[in-house]
Amino acid sequence: MSAPLQIVALLFPNVTQLDLTGPAQVFTRFPEAELHFAWESLDPVPTDSGFSILPTVTLGETPQADVLFVPGGQGAFDLFEHEAALNFIARQAAGARYVTSVCTGSFALGAAGLLRGKRATSHWASLQMLEAFGAVPVSERVVQDGKIITGAGVTSGIDFALTLAAELCSPEVAKEIQLFIEYDPAPPFDAGSPSRPDADQQAARDRIAAITELRSPLVQRAAARIPSILLP
Amino acid sequence: MSAPLQIVALLFPNVTQLDLTGPAQVFTRFPEAELHFAWESLDPVPTDSGFSILPTVTLGETPQADVLFVPGGQGAFDLFEHEAALNFIARQAAGARYVTSVCTGSFALGAAGLLRGKRATSHWASLQMLEAFGAVPVSERVVQDGKIITGAGVTSGIDFALTLAAELCSPEVAKEIQLFIEYDPAPPFDAGSPSRPDADQQAARDRIAAITELRSPLVQRAAARIPSILLP
């Protein structure tokens, strides 16, 4: 009997919680898998949505991940200054079969030095900034480059997790999970990406400009620090 | 200045967490709204996905909801025996502008006597059992009958919450939230409902049979008890 698949998600303050909880609903139905939410202590971690989630394990006691998963949100940018978290990501990534993210979680992967030369995606409003980490930004919902799999913004985590289910388990398992979570989407509008007809194009451009102004200096600084935080 | 919109979600043990966290991501971006997770104490509540979420308020201290929201999961059926929770639902529903659910959360609404003569939906595997509560089961992703709005299984909560955003706030607000959460779904398979080509029809039928056998006696018993738990 083989050991259960270890899926390790990083749970940090101010995470965009659906980045994490969408994939978690899918992961938890993988056959023979254990899902861990790792953070520095077991105290409740506040999310972006006004409620808190409990970690299941501390960074120091987390088993080696088969799948390392980093969600996004404003908190992902705070990780740039959190050396223990970046070291955790780099260390876990070295032994993982898959290194994954959703939304701006890819920025934490980038800050841990994992995206150099890699095709990767992120939330549409931040995507181009991934270049600072040497990544090749790709505007697709799920992007795989070797063992790195990244998802675009927030809800794309569900598509990402089902894609991983198909690859890691089987297409049959992925379809069964999709049926269980009744993922037969019917959005009331066609506004889910800036290119869609119901999306407010000007608002999207404004948002990208505002986010770039706010986050770009953080990203540049994190990119400049990459060598010093990498483990040998 | 008007008071903020009060959105009250019931958070109970063994909730299918994405039923709750999907809508929560949308609700939290409603302008001028407060989101509460209500349960009997503030202790962590275990979800179906191996992690726990903290309530933000106790049942007794919850403000009157403008929007009452009940997610689903196996735990929703345990609510049938939880008189305080059913009374909470009935009492809150009486003063709410909208009474809502996702997935099998509609069974808790039914057990609280709120679905008699109402069109309502639920997870596909349990849908027909809603008849026991006098409801008219409707196989659609989001169903509105007056102030009752119900969503189908798990991920339909995102479509439900965006529909509510459009109705309660405006279509513009709903589209803006949809763009922010990049809800431009691209499922890897077309397997999200039993009628879809990639879905395993036999497995779906087996699942309905198994669930009906397990839950039908509970539902029948809860339906028979409705009058006794209703508040005057």
Interface residues (C-beta under 8 A of the other chain):
Chain A: T16 Q17 L18 T21 G22 A24 Q25 F27 T28 E34 L35 F37 P44 D48 S49 G50 F51 S52 I53 L54 T56 C103 H123 W124 R141 V142 A152 G153 V154 T155 S156 I158 D159 L162 T163 A166 P171 E172 A174 K175 E176 Q178 L179 F180 I181 E182 Y183 D184 P185 A186 P187 P188 F189 A191 G192 S193 P194 R196 D198 A199 D200 A203 A204
Chain B: T16 Q17 L18 T21 G22 A24 Q25 F27 T28 E34 L35 F37 P44 D48 S49 G50 F51 S52 I53 L54 T56 C103 H123 W124 R141 V142 A152 G153 V154 T155 S156 I158 D159 L162 T163 A166 P171 E172 A174 K175 E176 Q178 L179 F180 I181 E182 Y183 D184 P185 A186 P187 P188 F189 A191 G192 S193 P194 R196 D198 A199 D200 A203 A204
